[in-house]
Amino acid sequence: MKTRNKTLTMLSLILVATLATYAQQSYNNLNSKKMKNLTKTTTITKEKINFKRDGLNLVGHLFKPTNFDPMLQYPALIVQGSVSSVKEMMPDNYSQLLAKEGFVVIDFDYASWGESDGLPRQNESVDGKLKDLKAAVTYLENLPYINKIGMVGVCTSGGNAAYLAAEDDRVDAIAAVVPWMYEPALAEPFWGKETLDKNHQRSLENRQLFKTTGKNEKTQIFTNTTEVEGFNFTPGEYYFDKSRGGAIENWKNEVSWSSWIDWVEKFDPISQAEKITVPTLVFSTDEALIPDQAKKFYSLLNTEKELVWGNGYHFNFYDVYPQMQQAVDAVVPFMKKHLD
């Protein structure tokens, strides 16, 4: 077991170093503006919103397109992002681009993340996120100028979108962008049995600790070195870069130990594919995280579906315009077809 774990660690280190080098070269060679500069001259509007889920206050942003007229009907999109992300990250970036294309768009902080209520803080909950998304659908339904509703999920929220589409018939279409289409069968190859057993116990202990004392032990959600403990061993340069994700005030590189069981043992968007009946778009690339899982998810869909394969590194689809535009160029005609 020790030899096997050592081998896995060495392979992981090589993978991280290779991906980090590729990512930095890719990012440096783009010679293009980031989203924060791209949208300075747009005329879309952005409002802060609040809505409730089981008594919790969820905080989000509502984007309206150019020349918005409340007397007209608009297609609406929910846009959500990666694990631990907050609305000011890739959700806002995509929301701005999609609002420019004529959609009313909302994004928000999932419960226990960012500005939204929820305890324990920084807690990854499969069922909780599904309830949050259903509450967002209800919020949009109650707006008089909304016609049909879709969802665009980036990375982990691509998987959360699968859960929503499988459970809520008010959603008319979904799109998963560089999705983290995980399934628990991947756990042991990713983390190794020793880590799985140890972290499962830590998760149970933290759940009990929170229940009895209200205390919540946390660790890093991302780590790029085996010397620092964390849930995800990945280059994660978007999050560590203080000019990119790391610059977002409401984001923290923290996750509750209570999350481990949901994140590793329960989250299973692959299992939702066959339940989905609405049109579904999958957009990914060879340099995305677990791209073969995106293809597997697509192959299991028994509904109207579209697979678009782009070019570019996973984390550049969070905030780098040329990469993001590829995804938007796929999402816009797909959603206009199914939401108009």
C-alpha positions as a Markdown table, in Angstrom:
| # | Residue | x | y | z |
|---|---|---|---|---|
| 1 | Met | 0.0 | 0.0 | 0.0 |
| 2 | Lys | 2.8 | 2.4 | 0.9 |
| 3 | Thr | 4.6 | 1.7 | -2.4 |
| 4 | Arg | 1.4 | 2.2 | -4.3 |
| 5 | Asn | 0.6 | 5.5 | -2.6 |
| 6 | Lys | 4.1 | 6.7 | -3.1 |
| 7 | Thr | 3.8 | 5.9 | -6.8 |
| 8 | Leu | 0.4 | 7.7 | -7.0 |
| 9 | Thr | 2.0 | 10.8 | -5.3 |
| 10 | Met | 4.9 | 10.9 | -7.8 |
| 11 | Leu | 2.5 | 10.5 | -10.7 |
| 12 | Ser | 0.3 | 13.3 | -9.3 |
| 13 | Leu | 3.4 | 15.6 | -8.9 |
| 14 | Ile | 4.4 | 15.0 | -12.5 |
| 15 | Leu | 0.9 | 15.7 | -13.7 |
| 16 | Val | 0.6 | 18.9 | -11.6 |
| 17 | Ala | 3.9 | 20.2 | -12.9 |
| 18 | Thr | 3.1 | 19.4 | -16.5 |
| 19 | Leu | -0.4 | 21.0 | -16.3 |
| 20 | Ala | 0.9 | 24.0 | -14.5 |
| 21 | Thr | 3.6 | 24.6 | -17.1 |
| 22 | Tyr | 1.2 | 24.2 | -20.0 |
| 23 | Ala | -1.4 | 26.4 | -18.3 |
| 24 | Gln | 1.1 | 29.3 | -17.6 |
| 25 | Gln | 2.4 | 29.1 | -21.2 |
| 26 | Ser | -1.2 | 29.1 | -22.5 |
| 27 | Tyr | -2.2 | 32.0 | -20.3 |
| 28 | Asn | 0.8 | 34.1 | -21.1 |
| 29 | Asn | 0.5 | 33.6 | -24.8 |
| 30 | Leu | -3.1 | 34.8 | -25.0 |
| 31 | Asn | -2.2 | 38.5 | -25.3 |
| 32 | Ser | -5.9 | 39.3 | -24.6 |
| 33 | Lys | -8.0 | 41.2 | -22.2 |
| 34 | Lys | -9.6 | 39.6 | -19.2 |
| 35 | Met | -13.3 | 39.8 | -18.6 |
| 36 | Lys | -13.0 | 42.7 | -16.2 |
| 37 | Asn | -11.6 | 44.9 | -19.0 |
| 38 | Leu | -13.8 | 43.4 | -21.7 |
| 39 | Thr | -17.2 | 44.5 | -20.3 |
| 40 | Lys | -16.3 | 48.1 | -19.4 |
| 41 | Thr | -18.3 | 49.6 | -22.3 |
| 42 | Thr | -21.3 | 47.2 | -22.3 |
| 43 | Thr | -24.8 | 48.6 | -21.6 |
| 44 | Ile | -26.2 | 45.6 | -19.7 |
| 45 | Thr | -27.4 | 46.2 | -16.2 |
| 46 | Lys | -26.4 | 44.3 | -13.1 |
| 47 | Glu | -28.5 | 44.3 | -9.8 |
| 48 | Lys | -27.9 | 42.7 | -6.5 |
| 49 | Ile | -30.7 | 40.3 | -5.6 |
| 50 | Asn | -31.8 | 38.1 | -2.7 |
| 51 | Phe | -34.1 | 35.1 | -2.6 |
| 52 | Lys | -35.0 | 32.5 | 0.0 |
| 53 | Arg | -34.4 | 28.8 | 0.3 |
| 54 | Asp | -35.7 | 27.0 | 3.4 |
| 55 | Gly | -35.4 | 30.2 | 5.4 |
| 56 | Leu | -31.8 | 30.9 | 4.1 |
| 57 | Asn | -31.0 | 34.1 | 2.4 |
| 58 | Leu | -29.2 | 33.5 | -0.9 |
| 59 | Val | -27.4 | 36.5 | -2.5 |
| 60 | Gly | -26.9 | 36.9 | -6.2 |
| 61 | His | -26.8 | 39.1 | -9.3 |
| 62 | Leu | -29.4 | 39.8 | -11.9 |
| 63 | Phe | -28.2 | 40.8 | -15.3 |
| 64 | Lys | -30.5 | 42.4 | -17.9 |
| 65 | Pro | -29.7 | 42.8 | -21.6 |
| 66 | Thr | -29.2 | 46.0 | -23.5 |
| 67 | Asn | -32.4 | 48.0 | -24.0 |
| 68 | Phe | -34.3 | 45.8 | -21.5 |
| 69 | Asp | -38.1 | 46.3 | -21.7 |
| 70 | Pro | -40.1 | 44.9 | -18.7 |
| 71 | Met | -43.1 | 44.6 | -21.0 |
| 72 | Leu | -41.4 | 42.0 | -23.2 |
| 73 | Gln | -40.7 | 38.3 | -22.6 |
| 74 | Tyr | -37.1 | 37.1 | -22.2 |
| 75 | Pro | -35.3 | 33.8 | -22.0 |
| 76 | Ala | -33.6 | 33.4 | -18.7 |
| 77 | Leu | -30.4 | 31.6 | -17.6 |
| 78 | Ile | -29.0 | 30.5 | -14.3 |
| 79 | Val | -25.2 | 30.6 | -14.4 |
| 80 | Gln | -23.1 | 28.9 | -11.7 |
| 81 | Gly | -19.5 | 28.0 | -11.3 |
| 82 | Ser | -16.8 | 25.7 | -10.0 |
| 83 | Val | -16.6 | 24.1 | -6.5 |
| 84 | Ser | -16.1 | 26.8 | -3.8 |
| 85 | Ser | -16.6 | 29.6 | -6.4 |
| 86 | Val | -18.6 | 32.7 | -5.6 |
| 87 | Lys | -20.7 | 34.7 | -8.0 |
| 88 | Glu | -18.0 | 37.3 | -8.6 |
| 89 | Met | -15.9 | 34.7 | -10.4 |
| 90 | Met | -16.7 | 32.7 | -13.5 |
| 91 | Pro | -20.5 | 33.1 | -12.9 |
| 92 | Asp | -20.4 | 36.9 | -13.3 |
| 93 | Asn | -18.0 | 36.5 | -16.3 |
| 94 | Tyr | -20.3 | 34.3 | -18.2 |
| 95 | Ser | -23.4 | 36.2 | -17.1 |
| 96 | Gln | -22.2 | 39.4 | -18.6 |
| 97 | Leu | -21.4 | 37.8 | -21.9 |
| 98 | Leu | -24.8 | 36.0 | -22.0 |
| 99 | Ala | -26.7 | 39.1 | -21.1 |
| 100 | Lys | -25.1 | 40.9 | -24.0 |
| 101 | Glu | -26.7 | 38.2 | -26.2 |
| 102 | Gly | -30.2 | 39.0 | -25.0 |
| 103 | Phe | -30.7 | 36.7 | -22.0 |
| 104 | Val | -31.8 | 37.7 | -18.5 |
| 105 | Val | -29.3 | 36.0 | -16.3 |
| 106 | Ile | -28.9 | 35.3 | -12.6 |
| 107 | Asp | -26.0 | 33.9 | -10.7 |
| 108 | Phe | -25.7 | 33.6 | -6.9 |
| 109 | Asp | -23.6 | 32.2 | -4.0 |
| 110 | Tyr | -24.7 | 28.7 | -3.1 |
| 111 | Ala | -25.8 | 28.3 | 0.6 |
| 112 | Ser | -22.8 | 28.5 | 3.0 |
| 113 | Trp | -20.6 | 30.2 | 0.4 |
| 114 | Gly | -19.8 | 33.8 | -0.3 |
| 115 | Glu | -22.5 | 36.2 | 0.9 |
| 116 | Ser | -25.3 | 33.6 | 1.2 |
| 117 | Asp | -26.5 | 32.2 | 4.5 |
| 118 | Gly | -25.9 | 28.6 | 5.5 |
| 119 | Leu | -24.0 | 26.6 | 8.1 |
| 120 | Pro | -21.6 | 25.0 | 8.4 |
| 121 | Arg | -19.7 | 27.5 | 6.3 |
| 122 | Gln | -17.9 | 26.5 | 3.1 |
| 123 | Asn | -19.9 | 23.3 | 3.0 |
| 124 | Glu | -20.3 | 21.3 | -0.2 |
| 125 | Ser | -23.8 | 19.7 | -0.2 |
| 126 | Val | -25.3 | 17.9 | -3.2 |
| 127 | Asp | -28.8 | 18.1 | -1.9 |
| 128 | Gly | -28.3 | 21.7 | -0.7 |
| 129 | Lys | -27.1 | 22.9 | -4.0 |
| 130 | Leu | -30.1 | 21.3 | -5.8 |
| 131 | Lys | -32.4 | 23.1 | -3.4 |
| 132 | Asp | -30.6 | 26.3 | -4.1 |
| 133 | Leu | -31.0 | 25.9 | -7.8 |
| 134 | Lys | -34.7 | 25.1 | -7.5 |
| 135 | Ala | -35.1 | 28.2 | -5.5 |
| 136 | Ala | -33.4 | 30.2 | -8.2 |
| 137 | Val | -35.8 | 28.7 | -10.8 |
| 138 | Thr | -38.7 | 29.8 | -8.6 |
| 139 | Tyr | -37.2 | 33.3 | -8.3 |
| 140 | Leu | -37.1 | 33.6 | -12.1 |
| 141 | Glu | -40.6 | 32.2 | -12.5 |
| 142 | Asn | -41.9 | 35.0 | -10.4 |
| 143 | Leu | -40.4 | 37.7 | -12.7 |
| 144 | Pro | -43.2 | 38.8 | -15.1 |
| 145 | Tyr | -40.8 | 39.3 | -18.0 |
| 146 | Ile | -39.4 | 35.7 | -18.0 |
| 147 | Asn | -40.5 | 33.1 | -20.5 |
| 148 | Lys | -38.4 | 29.9 | -20.5 |
| 149 | Ile | -35.6 | 29.0 | -18.1 |
| 150 | Gly | -32.3 | 27.3 | -18.7 |
| 151 | Met | -29.0 | 26.7 | -16.8 |
| 152 | Val | -25.4 | 27.0 | -17.7 |
| 153 | Gly | -23.1 | 25.2 | -15.3 |
| 154 | Val | -19.3 | 25.7 | -15.4 |
| 155 | Cys | -17.0 | 22.9 | -14.0 |
| 156 | Thr | -18.7 | 21.4 | -10.9 |
| 157 | Ser | -21.9 | 23.3 | -11.6 |
| 158 | Gly | -22.1 | 21.4 | -14.9 |
| 159 | Gly | -22.8 | 18.4 | -12.7 |
| 160 | Asn | -25.2 | 20.4 | -10.5 |
| 161 | Ala | -27.1 | 21.4 | -13.6 |
| 162 | Ala | -27.5 | 17.7 | -14.4 |
| 163 | Tyr | -29.1 | 17.2 | -11.0 |
| 164 | Leu | -31.4 | 20.1 | -11.6 |
| 165 | Ala | -32.5 | 19.0 | -15.1 |
| 166 | Ala | -33.2 | 15.5 | -13.8 |
| 167 | Glu | -35.3 | 16.8 | -10.9 |
| 168 | Asp | -37.1 | 20.0 | -12.0 |
| 169 | Asp | -39.3 | 20.0 | -15.1 |
| 170 | Arg | -39.5 | 23.8 | -15.0 |
| 171 | Val | -36.0 | 23.9 | -16.6 |
| 172 | Asp | -36.2 | 23.8 | -20.4 |
| 173 | Ala | -32.5 | 23.2 | -21.3 |
| 174 | Ile | -29.0 | 23.0 | -19.7 |
| 175 | Ala | -25.5 | 23.5 | -20.8 |
| 176 | Ala | -22.4 | 22.1 | -19.1 |
| 177 | Val | -19.1 | 24.0 | -19.8 |
| 178 | Val | -15.8 | 22.1 | -19.2 |
| 179 | Pro | -17.9 | 20.1 | -16.7 |
| 180 | Trp | -16.6 | 18.1 | -13.7 |
| 181 | Met | -18.7 | 15.1 | -14.5 |
| 182 | Tyr | -17.4 | 13.1 | -11.6 |
| 183 | Glu | -18.6 | 9.7 | -10.3 |
| 184 | Pro | -17.6 | 8.0 | -7.0 |
| 185 | Ala | -15.9 | 5.1 | -9.0 |
| 186 | Leu | -13.1 | 7.7 | -9.6 |
| 187 | Ala | -12.4 | 8.2 | -5.9 |
| 188 | Glu | -9.8 | 5.5 | -5.3 |
| 189 | Pro | -7.8 | 6.2 | -8.5 |
| 190 | Phe | -7.8 | 9.9 | -7.6 |
| 191 | Trp | -7.0 | 9.8 | -3.9 |
| 192 | Gly | -6.1 | 6.3 | -2.9 |
| 193 | Lys | -7.8 | 4.1 | -0.3 |
| 194 | Glu | -5.8 | 5.3 | 2.6 |
| 195 | Thr | -6.7 | 8.9 | 2.1 |
| 196 | Leu | -10.3 | 8.0 | 1.4 |
| 197 | Asp | -10.7 | 6.1 | 4.6 |
| 198 | Lys | -8.9 | 8.8 | 6.7 |
| 199 | Asn | -10.9 | 11.7 | 5.2 |
| 200 | His | -14.3 | 9.8 | 5.5 |
| 201 | Gln | -13.7 | 9.5 | 9.2 |
| 202 | Arg | -12.7 | 13.2 | 9.5 |
| 203 | Ser | -15.9 | 14.1 | 7.7 |
| 204 | Leu | -18.0 | 12.1 | 10.1 |
| 205 | Glu | -16.2 | 13.6 | 13.1 |
| 206 | Asn | -16.7 | 17.1 | 11.8 |
| 207 | Arg | -20.3 | 16.6 | 11.2 |
| 208 | Gln | -20.7 | 15.4 | 14.8 |
| 209 | Leu | -18.6 | 18.2 | 16.1 |
| 210 | Phe | -20.7 | 20.8 | 14.3 |
| 211 | Lys | -23.9 | 19.1 | 15.5 |
| 212 | Thr | -22.9 | 19.1 | 19.2 |
| 213 | Thr | -20.8 | 22.2 | 19.5 |
| 214 | Gly | -21.3 | 24.4 | 16.4 |
| 215 | Lys | -17.6 | 24.2 | 15.6 |
| 216 | Asn | -16.5 | 23.7 | 12.0 |
| 217 | Glu | -13.1 | 22.5 | 11.1 |
| 218 | Lys | -11.9 | 23.4 | 7.6 |
| 219 | Thr | -9.0 | 22.7 | 5.2 |
| 220 | Gln | -8.0 | 24.0 | 1.8 |
| 221 | Ile | -10.3 | 23.1 | -1.1 |
| 222 | Phe | -7.3 | 23.4 | -3.5 |
| 223 | Thr | -3.7 | 22.6 | -2.9 |
| 224 | Asn | -0.8 | 22.4 | -5.5 |
| 225 | Thr | 1.7 | 20.7 | -3.2 |
| 226 | Thr | 1.5 | 17.5 | -1.2 |
| 227 | Glu | 3.0 | 19.4 | 1.7 |
| 228 | Val | -0.2 | 21.3 | 2.2 |
| 229 | Glu | -3.4 | 19.4 | 3.0 |
| 230 | Gly | -6.4 | 20.0 | 0.8 |
| 231 | Phe | -9.3 | 18.3 | -1.0 |
| 232 | Asn | -8.1 | 18.8 | -4.6 |
| 233 | Phe | -4.5 | 18.3 | -5.6 |
| 234 | Thr | -4.4 | 20.3 | -8.8 |
| 235 | Pro | -2.4 | 23.1 | -10.4 |
| 236 | Gly | -5.4 | 25.4 | -9.6 |
| 237 | Glu | -3.4 | 28.4 | -10.8 |
| 238 | Tyr | -6.6 | 30.4 | -11.4 |
| 239 | Tyr | -7.3 | 30.3 | -7.6 |
| 240 | Phe | -3.7 | 30.9 | -6.5 |
| 241 | Asp | -3.2 | 33.9 | -8.9 |
| 242 | Lys | -3.9 | 37.1 | -7.0 |
| 243 | Ser | -4.8 | 38.8 | -10.2 |
| 244 | Arg | -7.4 | 36.2 | -11.1 |
| 245 | Gly | -9.6 | 34.0 | -8.8 |
| 246 | Gly | -7.3 | 34.7 | -5.9 |
| 247 | Ala | -8.2 | 38.4 | -6.2 |
| 248 | Ile | -11.9 | 37.9 | -5.4 |
| 249 | Glu | -12.6 | 39.2 | -2.0 |
| 250 | Asn | -15.6 | 36.9 | -1.2 |
| 251 | Trp | -13.7 | 33.7 | -2.2 |
| 252 | Lys | -11.7 | 31.7 | 0.3 |
| 253 | Asn | -9.5 | 28.6 | -0.3 |
| 254 | Glu | -11.4 | 26.8 | 2.4 |
| 255 | Val | -13.8 | 23.9 | 2.7 |
| 256 | Ser | -15.5 | 22.3 | 5.6 |
| 257 | Trp | -14.4 | 18.8 | 6.5 |
| 258 | Ser | -18.1 | 17.9 | 6.6 |
| 259 | Ser | -18.0 | 18.3 | 2.8 |
| 260 | Trp | -15.8 | 15.3 | 2.0 |
| 261 | Ile | -18.5 | 12.7 | 1.9 |
| 262 | Asp | -20.7 | 14.7 | -0.4 |
| 263 | Trp | -17.8 | 15.8 | -2.7 |
| 264 | Val | -16.1 | 12.4 | -3.0 |
| 265 | Glu | -18.7 | 9.8 | -2.2 |
| 266 | Lys | -22.1 | 11.2 | -3.1 |
| 267 | Phe | -21.6 | 13.7 | -6.0 |
| 268 | Asp | -22.5 | 11.7 | -9.1 |
| 269 | Pro | -23.8 | 13.6 | -12.1 |
| 270 | Ile | -23.0 | 10.6 | -14.4 |
| 271 | Ser | -25.9 | 8.8 | -12.6 |
| 272 | Gln | -28.3 | 11.7 | -13.5 |
| 273 | Ala | -27.7 | 11.6 | -17.3 |
| 274 | Glu | -30.3 | 8.9 | -18.1 |
| 275 | Lys | -32.9 | 10.8 | -16.1 |
| 276 | Ile | -32.6 | 14.0 | -18.1 |
| 277 | Thr | -35.3 | 14.7 | -20.7 |
| 278 | Val | -34.5 | 18.3 | -21.7 |
| 279 | Pro | -32.1 | 19.4 | -24.4 |
| 280 | Thr | -28.5 | 19.3 | -23.1 |
| 281 | Leu | -25.3 | 20.8 | -24.4 |
| 282 | Val | -21.9 | 19.6 | -23.3 |
| 283 | Phe | -18.9 | 21.8 | -24.1 |
| 284 | Ser | -15.4 | 20.6 | -23.2 |
| 285 | Thr | -11.8 | 20.2 | -24.5 |
| 286 | Asp | -8.9 | 17.8 | -24.4 |
| 287 | Glu | -7.2 | 20.1 | -21.9 |
| 288 | Ala | -10.2 | 20.3 | -19.6 |
| 289 | Leu | -10.4 | 18.3 | -16.3 |
| 290 | Ile | -11.6 | 14.7 | -16.8 |
| 291 | Pro | -12.7 | 15.3 | -20.4 |
| 292 | Asp | -13.5 | 11.6 | -20.9 |
| 293 | Gln | -16.1 | 11.9 | -18.2 |
| 294 | Ala | -17.8 | 14.7 | -20.2 |
| 295 | Lys | -18.0 | 12.4 | -23.2 |
| 296 | Lys | -19.3 | 9.6 | -20.9 |
| 297 | Phe | -22.1 | 11.8 | -19.6 |
| 298 | Tyr | -23.0 | 12.9 | -23.1 |
| 299 | Ser | -23.1 | 9.2 | -24.3 |
| 300 | Leu | -25.6 | 8.4 | -21.6 |
| 301 | Leu | -28.1 | 11.1 | -22.4 |
| 302 | Asn | -31.3 | 9.9 | -23.9 |
| 303 | Thr | -32.6 | 13.3 | -24.9 |
| 304 | Glu | -31.9 | 15.9 | -27.6 |
| 305 | Lys | -28.2 | 16.7 | -27.1 |
| 306 | Glu | -25.2 | 18.4 | -28.6 |
| 307 | Leu | -21.5 | 17.9 | -28.0 |
| 308 | Val | -19.1 | 20.7 | -28.8 |
| 309 | Trp | -15.4 | 20.1 | -28.5 |
| 310 | Gly | -13.3 | 23.3 | -28.3 |
| 311 | Asn | -9.6 | 24.1 | -27.6 |
| 312 | Gly | -8.0 | 25.4 | -24.5 |
| 313 | Tyr | -6.9 | 24.7 | -20.9 |
| 314 | His | -9.6 | 24.1 | -18.3 |
| 315 | Phe | -9.0 | 27.1 | -16.0 |
| 316 | Asn | -8.7 | 29.6 | -18.9 |
| 317 | Phe | -12.5 | 29.0 | -19.5 |
| 318 | Tyr | -13.1 | 30.8 | -16.1 |
| 319 | Asp | -11.9 | 34.3 | -17.0 |
| 320 | Val | -10.0 | 34.4 | -20.3 |
| 321 | Tyr | -12.0 | 35.9 | -23.2 |
| 322 | Pro | -10.9 | 33.8 | -26.2 |
| 323 | Gln | -11.6 | 30.6 | -24.4 |
| 324 | Met | -14.8 | 31.7 | -22.8 |
| 325 | Gln | -16.1 | 33.0 | -26.2 |
| 326 | Gln | -15.8 | 29.5 | -27.6 |
| 327 | Ala | -18.2 | 28.3 | -24.9 |
| 328 | Val | -20.5 | 31.2 | -25.3 |
| 329 | Asp | -20.6 | 30.7 | -29.1 |
| 330 | Ala | -21.8 | 27.2 | -28.5 |
| 331 | Val | -24.3 | 28.1 | -25.7 |
| 332 | Val | -26.0 | 31.0 | -27.3 |
| 333 | Pro | -27.5 | 29.4 | -30.4 |
| 334 | Phe | -28.3 | 26.3 | -28.4 |
| 335 | Met | -30.2 | 28.2 | -25.7 |
| 336 | Lys | -32.0 | 30.5 | -28.2 |
| 337 | Lys | -33.2 | 27.5 | -30.0 |
| 338 | His | -34.7 | 25.9 | -26.9 |
| 339 | Leu | -35.7 | 28.9 | -24.8 |
| 340 | Asp | -37.2 | 31.2 | -27.4 |
